[in-house]
Amino acid sequence: MTRRRLAVGAAGEAAARAHLEEKGYAIEELNFRCPLGEIDIIAREGSMLVFCEVRTNTGSELTAALESMTPSKLKRLKRLALYYLQKVYGGDRPCRFDFLAVLLDPENLQVQAIKHIQNVLPG
Protein backbone atom coordinates (compact mmCIF):
# COMPACT_ATOMS: atom_id res chain seq x y z
CA MET A 1 0.00 0.00 0.00
CA THR A 2 1.38 3.40 -0.93
CA ARG A 3 2.07 6.14 1.60
CA ARG A 4 -0.59 8.28 -0.04
CA ARG A 5 -3.22 5.56 0.30
CA LEU A 6 -2.25 4.99 3.95
CA ALA A 7 -2.52 8.74 4.62
CA VAL A 8 -5.95 8.90 2.94
CA GLY A 9 -7.19 5.93 4.96
CA ALA A 10 -5.84 7.32 8.23
CA ALA A 11 -7.40 10.73 7.58
CA GLY A 12 -10.74 9.14 6.73
CA GLU A 13 -10.77 7.00 9.86
CA ALA A 14 -9.80 9.99 12.03
CA ALA A 15 -12.66 12.00 10.51
CA ALA A 16 -15.10 9.12 11.08
CA ARG A 17 -13.96 8.76 14.69
CA ALA A 18 -14.38 12.50 15.31
CA HIS A 19 -17.84 12.39 13.68
CA LEU A 20 -18.92 9.53 15.95
CA GLU A 21 -17.56 11.25 19.06
CA GLU A 22 -19.40 14.47 18.14
CA LYS A 23 -22.60 12.40 17.94
CA GLY A 24 -22.01 11.08 21.47
CA TYR A 25 -20.58 7.66 20.66
CA ALA A 26 -17.90 6.24 22.96
CA ILE A 27 -15.02 4.66 21.04
CA GLU A 28 -14.26 1.18 22.36
CA GLU A 29 -11.66 0.00 19.87
CA LEU A 30 -9.84 1.28 16.78
CA ASN A 31 -8.51 -0.97 14.03
CA PHE A 32 -9.30 -4.23 15.81
CA ARG A 33 -7.26 -6.91 14.05
CA CYS A 34 -7.71 -10.66 14.23
CA PRO A 35 -7.03 -13.65 11.94
CA LEU A 36 -10.26 -12.87 10.03
CA GLY A 37 -9.36 -9.26 9.19
CA GLU A 38 -9.90 -5.82 10.68
CA ILE A 39 -12.79 -3.77 12.03
CA ASP A 40 -12.15 -0.05 11.58
CA ILE A 41 -14.05 1.30 14.59
CA ILE A 42 -15.97 -0.35 17.40
CA ALA A 43 -18.03 2.14 19.37
CA ARG A 44 -20.91 2.33 21.82
CA GLU A 45 -24.06 4.34 21.43
CA GLY A 46 -25.65 3.96 24.84
CA SER A 47 -25.79 0.21 25.48
CA MET A 48 -25.58 -0.61 21.75
CA LEU A 49 -22.26 -1.88 20.44
CA VAL A 50 -21.64 -0.45 16.95
CA PHE A 51 -19.26 -2.03 14.44
CA CYS A 52 -18.23 0.60 11.91
CA GLU A 53 -16.75 0.16 8.46
CA VAL A 54 -15.10 3.31 7.11
CA ARG A 55 -14.56 3.92 3.40
CA THR A 56 -12.64 6.98 2.26
CA ASN A 57 -12.48 8.57 -1.16
CA THR A 58 -10.77 11.61 -2.59
CA GLY A 59 -12.57 13.25 -5.42
CA SER A 60 -15.81 15.04 -6.09
CA GLU A 61 -18.46 12.73 -4.62
CA LEU A 62 -19.15 9.99 -2.08
CA THR A 63 -20.45 7.53 -4.68
CA ALA A 64 -17.23 5.50 -4.99
CA ALA A 65 -16.97 5.05 -1.23
CA LEU A 66 -20.62 4.04 -0.98
CA GLU A 67 -20.35 1.59 -3.86
CA SER A 68 -17.28 -0.06 -2.33
CA MET A 69 -19.41 -1.66 0.41
CA THR A 70 -20.31 -4.93 -1.28
CA PRO A 71 -22.41 -7.80 0.13
CA SER A 72 -19.25 -9.89 0.58
CA LYS A 73 -17.62 -7.10 2.60
CA LEU A 74 -20.73 -6.84 4.78
CA LYS A 75 -20.62 -10.61 5.33
CA ARG A 76 -16.95 -10.34 6.35
CA LEU A 77 -17.81 -7.53 8.78
CA LYS A 78 -20.44 -9.73 10.43
CA ARG A 79 -17.93 -12.60 10.83
CA LEU A 80 -15.42 -10.19 12.35
CA ALA A 81 -18.04 -8.84 14.77
CA LEU A 82 -18.99 -12.35 15.89
CA TYR A 83 -15.31 -13.09 16.51
CA TYR A 84 -14.94 -9.87 18.53
CA LEU A 85 -18.07 -10.54 20.60
CA GLN A 86 -16.89 -14.03 21.45
CA LYS A 87 -13.33 -12.96 22.24
CA VAL A 88 -14.13 -9.84 24.28
CA TYR A 89 -17.55 -10.60 25.79
CA GLY A 90 -17.78 -14.39 25.58
CA GLY A 91 -20.99 -14.22 23.57
CA ASP A 92 -23.73 -12.06 22.10
CA ARG A 93 -24.39 -8.44 22.93
CA PRO A 94 -26.86 -6.00 21.36
CA CYS A 95 -25.06 -4.64 18.31
CA ARG A 96 -25.48 -3.07 14.92
CA PHE A 97 -23.37 -2.39 11.85
CA ASP A 98 -22.79 1.14 10.56
CA PHE A 99 -21.06 2.40 7.45
CA LEU A 100 -19.27 5.72 7.20
CA ALA A 101 -18.28 7.10 3.80
CA VAL A 102 -15.77 9.93 4.01
CA LEU A 103 -14.95 12.31 1.16
CA LEU A 104 -11.62 14.13 1.40
CA ASP A 105 -10.18 16.95 -0.66
CA PRO A 106 -7.48 15.31 -2.83
CA GLU A 107 -5.04 18.19 -2.30
CA ASN A 108 -5.02 18.63 1.48
CA LEU A 109 -7.07 15.65 2.74
CA GLN A 110 -9.53 17.94 4.50
CA VAL A 111 -13.00 16.50 5.07
CA GLN A 112 -15.51 17.51 2.41
CA ALA A 113 -18.39 15.28 3.51
CA ILE A 114 -19.28 12.33 5.73
CA LYS A 115 -22.25 10.05 5.19
CA HIS A 116 -23.14 7.85 8.16
CA ILE A 117 -25.51 5.00 7.42
CA GLN A 118 -26.75 3.16 10.48
CA ASN A 119 -27.77 -0.50 10.67
CA VAL A 120 -26.51 -1.57 7.23
CA LEU A 121 -26.71 -5.23 8.22
CA PRO A 122 -29.09 -6.95 10.63
CA GLY A 123 -27.28 -7.73 13.90
GUVEX-217752 format. One record per atom (N, C-alpha, C): atom name; x, y, z. Coordinates in Angstrom, 3 decimals. Last residue first. Layout:
BEGIN
PT/CA/X/Y/Z
...
END
This chain:
BEGIN
PT/N/-28.199/-7.236/12.875
PT/CA/-27.284/-7.734/13.903
PT/C/-27.585/-9.112/14.381
PT/N/-28.415/-6.502/9.398
PT/CA/-29.086/-6.946/10.625
PT/C/-28.103/-7.587/11.593
PT/N/-26.636/-3.773/8.217
PT/CA/-26.708/-5.229/8.224
PT/C/-27.418/-5.658/9.494
PT/N/-26.606/-1.108/8.618
PT/CA/-26.510/-1.571/7.228
PT/C/-26.687/-3.083/7.108
PT/N/-27.075/0.796/10.784
PT/CA/-27.772/-0.496/10.667
PT/C/-27.782/-1.016/9.230
PT/N/-26.610/4.060/9.348
PT/CA/-26.747/3.156/10.484
PT/C/-27.449/1.870/10.087
PT/N/-24.320/5.839/7.624
PT/CA/-25.506/4.996/7.421
PT/C/-25.548/3.988/8.562
PT/N/-23.065/8.899/7.140
PT/CA/-23.136/7.855/8.159
PT/C/-24.450/7.111/7.985
PT/N/-20.917/10.652/5.202
PT/CA/-22.254/10.051/5.190
PT/C/-22.213/8.866/6.143
PT/N/-19.200/13.640/5.073
PT/CA/-19.282/12.328/5.730
PT/C/-20.729/11.873/5.641
PT/N/-17.077/15.799/3.139
PT/CA/-18.395/15.278/3.509
PT/C/-18.229/13.944/4.212
PT/N/-14.510/16.825/3.226
PT/CA/-15.507/17.512/2.406
PT/C/-16.918/17.081/2.809
PT/N/-11.694/17.146/5.222
PT/CA/-13.002/16.503/5.073
PT/C/-13.941/17.398/4.264
PT/N/-8.527/17.386/3.597
PT/CA/-9.526/17.944/4.502
PT/C/-10.885/17.313/4.193
PT/N/-6.417/16.699/1.943
PT/CA/-7.067/15.653/2.743
PT/C/-8.007/16.191/3.821
PT/N/-5.454/18.449/0.097
PT/CA/-5.019/18.632/1.481
PT/C/-5.627/17.636/2.465
PT/N/-6.252/17.376/-2.475
PT/CA/-5.042/18.186/-2.297
PT/C/-4.533/18.170/-0.853
PT/N/-8.678/16.024/-2.387
PT/CA/-7.483/15.312/-2.829
PT/C/-6.178/16.072/-2.594
PT/N/-10.763/16.145/0.401
PT/CA/-10.177/16.947/-0.664
PT/C/-8.876/16.269/-1.095
PT/N/-12.700/13.199/1.069
PT/CA/-11.619/14.128/1.402
PT/C/-11.207/14.922/0.170
PT/N/-15.494/11.672/2.362
PT/CA/-14.954/12.306/1.161
PT/C/-13.928/13.346/1.593
PT/N/-16.435/8.654/3.785
PT/CA/-15.772/9.933/4.012
PT/C/-15.192/10.429/2.691
PT/N/-18.986/6.726/5.025
PT/CA/-18.282/7.096/3.800
PT/C/-17.734/8.509/4.009
PT/N/-19.583/4.307/7.332
PT/CA/-19.268/5.724/7.200
PT/C/-18.453/5.933/5.930
PT/N/-21.989/2.121/8.535
PT/CA/-21.064/2.396/7.445
PT/C/-20.852/3.898/7.381
PT/N/-22.674/-0.155/11.220
PT/CA/-22.791/1.139/10.556
PT/C/-21.714/1.274/9.492
PT/N/-24.462/-2.621/12.793
PT/CA/-23.372/-2.387/11.854
PT/C/-23.640/-1.084/11.113
PT/N/-25.049/-3.411/16.274
PT/CA/-25.483/-3.067/14.917
PT/C/-24.241/-2.744/14.096
PT/N/-25.990/-5.345/19.193
PT/CA/-25.060/-4.637/18.311
PT/C/-25.731/-4.288/16.998
PT/N/-26.117/-6.793/22.345
PT/CA/-26.860/-5.999/21.356
PT/C/-25.865/-5.205/20.500
PT/N/-24.040/-9.723/22.338
PT/CA/-24.389/-8.438/22.934
PT/C/-25.255/-7.715/21.891
PT/N/-22.950/-13.127/22.739
PT/CA/-23.726/-12.064/22.100
PT/C/-23.923/-10.846/22.994
PT/N/-19.702/-13.915/24.182
PT/CA/-20.994/-14.215/23.566
PT/C/-21.657/-12.981/23.005
PT/N/-17.412/-12.997/25.366
PT/CA/-17.784/-14.390/25.582
PT/C/-19.137/-14.758/25.009
PT/N/-16.413/-10.496/24.885
PT/CA/-17.551/-10.603/25.792
PT/C/-17.975/-12.041/26.083
PT/N/-14.107/-10.893/23.255
PT/CA/-14.132/-9.839/24.279
PT/C/-15.227/-10.065/25.322
PT/N/-14.634/-13.164/21.603
PT/CA/-13.331/-12.960/22.244
PT/C/-13.413/-11.997/23.431
PT/N/-17.288/-12.817/20.748
PT/CA/-16.888/-14.034/21.448
PT/C/-15.602/-13.816/22.238
PT/N/-17.134/-10.314/19.500
PT/CA/-18.071/-10.536/20.597
PT/C/-17.682/-11.761/21.415
PT/N/-15.199/-10.867/17.486
PT/CA/-14.941/-9.874/18.530
PT/C/-15.843/-10.115/19.742
PT/N/-16.594/-12.742/15.905
PT/CA/-15.311/-13.088/16.508
PT/C/-15.021/-12.158/17.689
PT/N/-18.732/-11.152/15.096
PT/CA/-18.987/-12.353/15.892
PT/C/-17.714/-12.813/16.604
PT/N/-17.311/-9.263/13.574
PT/CA/-18.044/-8.844/14.768
PT/C/-18.333/-10.041/15.678
PT/N/-16.363/-10.867/11.459
PT/CA/-15.420/-10.190/12.354
PT/C/-16.094/-9.782/13.664
PT/N/-18.810/-11.549/10.282
PT/CA/-17.935/-12.598/10.834
PT/C/-16.939/-12.000/11.829
PT/N/-19.632/-8.979/9.456
PT/CA/-20.438/-9.725/10.426
PT/C/-19.612/-10.845/11.069
PT/N/-17.662/-8.362/7.590
PT/CA/-17.814/-7.529/8.777
PT/C/-18.609/-8.269/9.852
PT/N/-18.226/-10.277/5.632
PT/CA/-16.951/-10.344/6.350
PT/C/-17.036/-9.540/7.641
PT/N/-20.672/-9.263/4.744
PT/CA/-20.620/-10.611/5.332
PT/C/-19.338/-10.781/6.152
PT/N/-19.804/-6.866/3.645
PT/CA/-20.730/-6.844/4.777
PT/C/-20.728/-8.195/5.502
PT/N/-18.296/-7.853/1.552
PT/CA/-17.618/-7.098/2.603
PT/C/-18.505/-6.981/3.846
PT/N/-20.296/-9.036/0.012
PT/CA/-19.246/-9.894/0.576
PT/C/-18.486/-9.173/1.693
PT/N/-21.839/-6.773/-0.760
PT/CA/-22.407/-7.803/0.129
PT/C/-21.335/-8.712/0.750
PT/N/-19.637/-3.838/-0.583
PT/CA/-20.313/-4.929/-1.279
PT/C/-20.917/-5.924/-0.289
PT/N/-18.891/-0.783/-0.638
PT/CA/-19.409/-1.659/0.407
PT/C/-20.274/-2.734/-0.231
PT/N/-18.309/0.903/-2.710
PT/CA/-17.278/-0.063/-2.333
PT/C/-17.748/-1.032/-1.259
PT/N/-20.285/2.780/-3.018
PT/CA/-20.352/1.586/-3.861
PT/C/-19.335/0.524/-3.467
PT/N/-19.377/4.756/-1.246
PT/CA/-20.622/4.044/-0.975
PT/C/-20.707/2.740/-1.761
PT/N/-17.072/5.622/-2.576
PT/CA/-16.970/5.053/-1.228
PT/C/-18.218/4.243/-0.894
PT/N/-18.209/6.591/-4.949
PT/CA/-17.235/5.500/-4.990
PT/C/-17.098/4.830/-3.629
PT/N/-19.937/8.716/-3.996
PT/CA/-20.447/7.531/-4.675
PT/C/-19.468/6.356/-4.645
PT/N/-19.230/11.142/-2.977
PT/CA/-19.149/9.994/-2.080
PT/C/-19.500/8.679/-2.766
PT/N/-17.206/13.224/-5.189
PT/CA/-18.457/12.729/-4.621
PT/C/-18.227/11.471/-3.789
PT/N/-14.730/14.058/-6.095
PT/CA/-15.808/15.039/-6.093
PT/C/-17.105/14.530/-5.486
PT/N/-11.935/12.976/-4.144
PT/CA/-12.572/13.252/-5.425
PT/C/-13.724/14.212/-5.246
PT/N/-11.135/10.240/-2.236
PT/CA/-10.775/11.612/-2.591
PT/C/-11.367/11.855/-3.969
PT/N/-12.721/8.272/0.238
PT/CA/-12.482/8.566/-1.160
PT/C/-12.013/10.015/-1.283
PT/N/-13.068/5.613/2.551
PT/CA/-12.645/6.977/2.261
PT/C/-12.339/7.128/0.782
PT/N/-15.078/3.879/4.767
PT/CA/-14.556/3.922/3.399
PT/C/-14.266/5.374/3.058
PT/N/-15.373/1.979/7.646
PT/CA/-15.105/3.309/7.109
PT/C/-14.517/3.153/5.707
PT/N/-17.638/0.270/9.622
PT/CA/-16.751/0.157/8.464
PT/C/-16.611/1.554/7.876
PT/N/-18.237/-0.386/12.987
PT/CA/-18.232/0.602/11.908
PT/C/-17.193/0.269/10.846
PT/N/-20.408/-1.672/15.261
PT/CA/-19.260/-2.032/14.442
PT/C/-19.296/-1.161/13.191
PT/N/-21.535/-0.815/18.369
PT/CA/-21.642/-0.451/16.955
PT/C/-20.328/-0.781/16.251
PT/N/-23.596/-1.763/21.005
PT/CA/-22.257/-1.876/20.439
PT/C/-22.380/-1.675/18.932
PT/N/-25.738/0.058/23.049
PT/CA/-25.580/-0.614/21.754
PT/C/-24.124/-0.592/21.304
PT/N/-26.132/1.608/25.209
PT/CA/-25.787/0.210/25.480
PT/C/-25.543/-0.585/24.193
PT/N/-24.890/4.450/23.693
PT/CA/-25.645/3.958/24.841
PT/C/-25.193/2.536/25.147
PT/N/-23.047/3.292/21.392
PT/CA/-24.063/4.340/21.428
PT/C/-25.041/3.894/22.506
PT/N/-19.664/2.543/21.075
PT/CA/-20.908/2.335/21.816
PT/C/-21.788/3.563/21.640
PT/N/-17.593/1.060/18.492
PT/CA/-18.030/2.144/19.371
PT/C/-19.273/1.713/20.137
PT/N/-14.939/0.261/16.571
PT/CA/-15.974/-0.351/17.402
PT/C/-16.320/0.699/18.447
PT/N/-13.684/0.648/13.328
PT/CA/-14.049/1.301/14.589
PT/C/-15.130/0.473/15.279
PT/N/-12.696/-1.402/11.490
PT/CA/-12.154/-0.050/11.579
PT/C/-12.421/0.607/12.931
PT/N/-11.622/-4.632/11.880
PT/CA/-12.791/-3.769/12.032
PT/C/-12.252/-2.365/12.280
PT/N/-9.931/-7.018/9.841
PT/CA/-9.902/-5.821/10.681
PT/C/-11.255/-5.126/10.695
PT/N/-9.450/-10.574/9.835
PT/CA/-9.357/-9.264/9.195
PT/C/-9.355/-8.145/10.213
PT/N/-9.233/-13.014/11.067
PT/CA/-10.260/-12.871/10.026
PT/C/-10.184/-11.543/9.280
PT/N/-7.335/-12.821/13.123
PT/CA/-7.031/-13.648/11.944
PT/C/-8.032/-13.499/10.790
PT/N/-7.676/-9.272/13.825
PT/CA/-7.708/-10.664/14.232
PT/C/-7.404/-11.504/12.995
PT/N/-7.771/-5.917/14.995
PT/CA/-7.263/-6.914/14.052
PT/C/-7.324/-8.293/14.671
PT/N/-9.375/-2.910/15.183
PT/CA/-9.298/-4.227/15.807
PT/C/-8.893/-5.250/14.745
PT/N/-9.290/-0.039/14.849
PT/CA/-8.508/-0.969/14.031
PT/C/-8.289/-2.305/14.735
PT/N/-10.192/0.810/18.119
PT/CA/-9.844/1.283/16.779
PT/C/-8.992/0.221/16.097
PT/N/-12.841/0.601/20.488
PT/CA/-11.656/-0.004/19.874
PT/C/-11.455/0.600/18.481
PT/N/-14.728/2.325/21.581
PT/CA/-14.262/1.185/22.356
PT/C/-12.955/0.624/21.812
PT/N/-15.871/5.561/21.844
PT/CA/-15.025/4.661/21.045
PT/C/-14.481/3.568/21.959
PT/N/-19.137/6.511/22.226
PT/CA/-17.897/6.244/22.962
PT/C/-17.095/5.233/22.150
PT/N/-21.027/9.045/20.579
PT/CA/-20.576/7.663/20.658
PT/C/-19.297/7.602/21.506
PT/N/-21.829/11.655/20.146
PT/CA/-22.005/11.077/21.471
PT/C/-21.609/9.620/21.607
PT/N/-21.225/12.901/17.823
PT/CA/-22.598/12.405/17.937
PT/C/-22.851/11.706/19.278
PT/N/-18.529/13.286/18.122
PT/CA/-19.396/14.470/18.136
PT/C/-20.859/14.089/18.317
PT/N/-17.699/10.631/17.738
PT/CA/-17.560/11.249/19.063
PT/C/-18.431/12.487/19.189
PT/N/-18.213/10.368/14.989
PT/CA/-18.919/9.531/15.955
PT/C/-18.866/10.147/17.359
PT/N/-16.403/12.282/13.972
PT/CA/-17.838/12.387/13.682
PT/C/-18.639/11.595/14.718
PT/N/-13.965/11.195/14.795
PT/CA/-14.385/12.500/15.307
PT/C/-15.892/12.705/15.115
PT/N/-14.017/8.829/13.233
PT/CA/-13.956/8.757/14.694
PT/C/-14.442/10.074/15.309
PT/N/-13.960/9.947/10.658
PT/CA/-15.101/9.125/11.077
PT/C/-15.158/9.033/12.599
PT/N/-11.448/11.185/10.708
PT/CA/-12.657/11.996/10.508
PT/C/-13.898/11.238/10.965
PT/N/-9.822/8.947/10.999
PT/CA/-9.798/9.987/12.029
PT/C/-11.045/10.866/11.929
PT/N/-10.402/7.632/8.586
PT/CA/-10.770/7.002/9.857
PT/C/-10.769/8.013/11.001
PT/N/-9.330/9.506/6.763
PT/CA/-10.742/9.141/6.731
PT/C/-11.207/8.520/8.038
PT/N/-6.636/9.487/7.473
PT/CA/-7.400/10.734/7.576
PT/C/-8.899/10.446/7.595
PT/N/-5.985/6.819/6.864
PT/CA/-5.844/7.319/8.234
PT/C/-6.659/8.595/8.441
PT/N/-6.445/6.805/4.064
PT/CA/-7.193/5.929/4.962
PT/C/-7.162/6.415/6.400
PT/N/-4.526/8.688/3.238
PT/CA/-5.949/8.898/2.944
PT/C/-6.796/8.068/3.899
PT/N/-2.178/7.421/4.076
PT/CA/-2.525/8.737/4.618
PT/C/-4.009/9.036/4.411
PT/N/-2.235/5.110/2.494
PT/CA/-2.251/4.994/3.953
PT/C/-2.681/6.308/4.598
PT/N/-2.013/6.317/-0.022
PT/CA/-3.223/5.564/0.304
PT/C/-3.352/5.376/1.821
PT/N/0.572/7.420/0.218
PT/CA/-0.589/8.276/-0.042
PT/C/-1.880/7.569/0.374
PT/N/2.169/5.179/0.493
PT/CA/2.075/6.139/1.600
PT/C/0.845/7.028/1.457
PT/N/0.556/2.198/-0.814
PT/CA/1.381/3.399/-0.933
PT/C/1.201/4.299/0.293
PT/N/0.845/-1.174/0.000
PT/CA/0.000/0.000/0.000
PT/C/0.895/1.245/0.000
END
